[in-house]
């Protein structure tokens, strides 16, 4: 039976719904991270966290191009990836607070959240620590013929780790369905990447014959467009790809990095927030294209804020794991 083509109105409505869904997801990441910062400053969260604020368009634009059973691996700055792939904020907050209801029963914390049910194979505190995991997942998908794709998120600091080039080499040789996503937020902790990274970044992957692309990481529409193409190519047997996303973190390297003027200026930070904020860019486009109005976007902000407040309340009131579990679910 031949299916009737969708009307232009239906196509337009579907597209609008998708962009509004992506806007909501970006708002969720932004407000989640604001709550994380508040939990830290109120001394309710043990340890540190690395905020993703400013980089939301990368995680959302790419994960929107994935199926629910596709894989991702993440980094120490990984809350955005987790949420974009489908993790629930209440269980994430519970994990950050060390509670039993968290994704890793409170034993992973901010930098080791994993959720296999959404294809999230885990964040990783080791620089480039997840590139082998993602490549292995891609090998598994190819061998089992599941038609899945793996996406490996990492920062530009990982470009100094040899394991990244080892896995890209093998991924290209074996034509594995894996996308290596470099989130270049300009700073390796407190050092501008230009002081640590020689040459042209995409050329490093291109040397292996890996398909490469660069994109404005603040523009979720651009990210999603190129991610959709790369993911589809990998799913169809075209092999790996390397995507450089040029982006910026608004906050410090971690929540305790408050005084940053010794390595970047307030003027630089303000310029990115004013001119290149991913939420502002998408909201302005939605309004300009008459896909949404300011009232709708304000309502989304309000709804998500209430969701995050409820999620924090759940996590604060949740129980800690019992002492008898101290040796359970822990691996070395």
N, C-alpha and C positions, 0 to 999 in steps of 0.2 A: 504494500500500500504506500502510495506517495503522500508525504506530509505536505500540507499547504504552507507556502512561504508566509512568514510573519509580516504583518503590515508595518509600514514605516513608523506608525504611532507606537506599536508594541515594542519594536526594536528600540526606539528612543526612550520609552518608559523603562525598559529593562536596563539600558545603559545608565539612565539617571539613578535607578535603584542601586546599581553597582557602585557608582561614584559616591553616593550618599552613604552606602554601607562602609566604603573605604574611609570616608571622612569620619564616621562614627568610630571606626577602629583606631584611627590616628588620634582622635580625641581621647579614647580610652587609654592609649599608651601614655599620652601626655599627662592626664590626670592621675593615672596609676603612679607614675614616677613622682609627681608632686606629693602624693601621699607617702611614698617611700621616703622622700626627703624629710617630710614632717615627722614620720616615725623615728627616723634617725636623730633629728634634733630634739625630740622629746625623750630620747634615750629608751625607747621601747623596742628597738631593733638591735640585736646583737651583731657585731661586726660591721663591715662596710658594704656599700652598694655602689654600683657604677651606673649613673643615670643615662638614659637613652634620649632624653629630651633634645629635640632639634633634628633627630635622625629618623623620625617616625615614617617618613615617606618610603624609605628603603625597605624596611621590614614589611610594611603593608602592601606596597606595590609589587613586591616579589611573591609574598605568600598568597596574595589574591590570584596569582597565576598558577598556583599549585592545587592538586587534588588533596583531599583530606588524608589519603593514605601515602602521599609523598613524604619524604624525609627532610628534616632540617637538622643541622647541628649549629650550635650557638657559641657565644663567647662570654667573657666576664661581664660584658655590657649587654646582657641577653634578655632582659625583661620584655623588650619590644618584640623580639623574635617570638618569644613564647606566646604572648598575647595575640600577635598577628596570625599565628598558626592555630589558634583556637583554645588556648589555655584559659581557665576560669580565674578571674581576679581574686576571689575569696580563697581558693586553694593556694594561689601564688603568695598572697599576703601571709597565709598561715605558714607556708614554707619559710618565708623571710623571718618570721618570728619564732621559728623552731618548734612549731606546733605539729601535733600528730596528724591533723587534717591536711597538712601540706602535701604537695606532690611526691616528696621523698620522705614523708613522715617526719619532717622537720630536721632531717639530717643532712640535707644538701645545701640549704641556705641559698642566698642570692645567686651565687656563681655556679651552682650545680643543679638547677632545676631541670627536670626531665619529665616528659609526658608522652610515653609511647603511643597512647591512644590517639593522639593528634599527629603522630609522626615525628614528634620532637625527641630526638635521641640525646639531647642534653646540652646544657651550657658547659663551659669549660674554663677554668681559671688559668690554664696554661696557654701561653701565647701560641697559636697554631695547633693547640692540642686536639682540636676536633677534625682537622683536615683528613686524617687517616680514617677516622670513624665514618665520615661522610662518603669517602671514596670506597670504603668497605661496604657500606650500605648500597652504593650504586652497583658494585660488583655482585652483591647478593641479588639485587633486582634484575640484573641482566641474566645471571645464571638461572634464576627461578622463573624468568620470563613473566614478571608481574607488571611490567610496563610502568613501574614507578620511577621517579626522578628524585635525586638527592640534591639539596642546596646546602652549601657550606658557607656560613657567614664568618668573616674574620676582619680584624682591623688592619690598617696599613703596617702596624708593627710586626705582623706575621710575615711580611715580605722579607724579613731578615732571618727566617727560620728555614733551614734546608729541607725539612720534611715536606714543606709545601711543594717544592719543586720535584721531589721524589714522587709524590702522589700524582701531580699533574702529568708527569712523564708516563706513569703506568696507566693513568686514565685515558690518555691520548692513544697509547699503544693498543689498549683493549677496548677503545671506544665506549667508555663507561658513561652512563647518563647522570652526570654530576655537573652542577654549576658552582663555580668558585666565585663568591661575592665578596669583593674587597670594599669595606666601608672606610673610605679615607676621610676621617674627620680632622685631618691636618696635624694631629699631635700624638706622638708616641709618649704617653703619660704627660711629660712636661717639656718635651723636645719636639720642635717642628720637624715634620717628616723629611723635609729637604736636607736636613743635617744628618740623616741616617740612611736615606734611600737614594742610591745613585741611578741615573738613567731614566728611561721611560718605563713606567710601571706595566702597562699592557704588553709591552714588547717582551717582558719576561715570560709571560704565558705563550705569546705568539712564537717564541723560539722553539717551543715543543710542537708547534702546529695547532695549538688549541685556538679555537675561535674566540676572539676578544671583542669587547665593546666597552665604551665609557658612557656615563650618563650623569646628568644633573641630579644628584641624590635628594635634592629638596623638592623636586617636581614629581609627585607621585604618578602623574599621568605618563610622564616620560619613562619612569622606572617600570611601571606596569607594562607599558607597550613593548619595551625591549625584553623584559623578563618573559613575557608571554611567548615571544618568538624563540628565545633561547631554550626555554623549557620544552616547547613543542618539538624543536629540533632534536633535543636530547632524547625525548620520549620516542621519537621516530627512528632512533638509531644513529643520529648524527654525531654522537660523542660529546665530550665535555666542552664547557665554555668558561670564560673568565670575564666577569663583569665588574668594572671599576665604578663605584658610586661615590661621587664627590659630595661630601656632606660636612656637618659641623655639630659638635656637641656644645650645647649652651652652658652647661655646668662644668665643674672641674672633672679631673680624672676620676675621682670618687667623691662621695658626699662630704668628706672632710676637707677636700681641696677647695677652700673658699677664697683665699688670697691668691689670685692668679696673675697679677700684673707683672710678676717677674718673668713670665714666659709668654704672655699675650695681653694685649691692651683691652681696656673696657670699651674703647671705640670699636675695635674689631668685633667684639661680642655683640655690641649694640647694632652694628651694621648688619650682621647676619640675622639677628632677631627681627629687625625692622624690615629689611629688604628681601630676605630669603627664607622666611619662616614657612615650613611646608603646609601647616594648617591654614595660614592666611592665603597662601597661593591657591590652594584648592578651593577654599570658600569663596574667594573673589571670582574664580572661574565659574563655579557653580551658579553664583548669582548673575554673572555676566551672561551665561548661557541660558538663564531662566530655568535651570534644573532644580533650583532651590531658592528660597528667599531667606532673609536674615532671621525672620521669626523661627523658621524651621531649624536653622543651624543653632540658634540660641536654645531652642527646646532640646536639641540633641546634647548640647553642653550641659544643660541642667539635668537631664535624665542620667547621663553618664556620671556626673558628679555624685548624684544620689546613689548610683550603683557602687561607686568606689567607696563612699562613706559606709555603706552597708557591708561591703566586703571587708573593710578594715575592722569594723565592729565584730564581724564573725571571727576574724583572725585573733583579735585581742582576747575575745572570750573563749576561744578554743583551748583544749587541754594540751599540755605537754605530753610527749610519749612517756610511758612508764619506765622506771629505772631498769626493769627486767628486760627491756628492749635494747639496752645499750650496745649489745653485740650483734643485733639483728639489722639486716639491710645495710650493712657497712662492709665495703670491700677494699682490699689493699693489694 
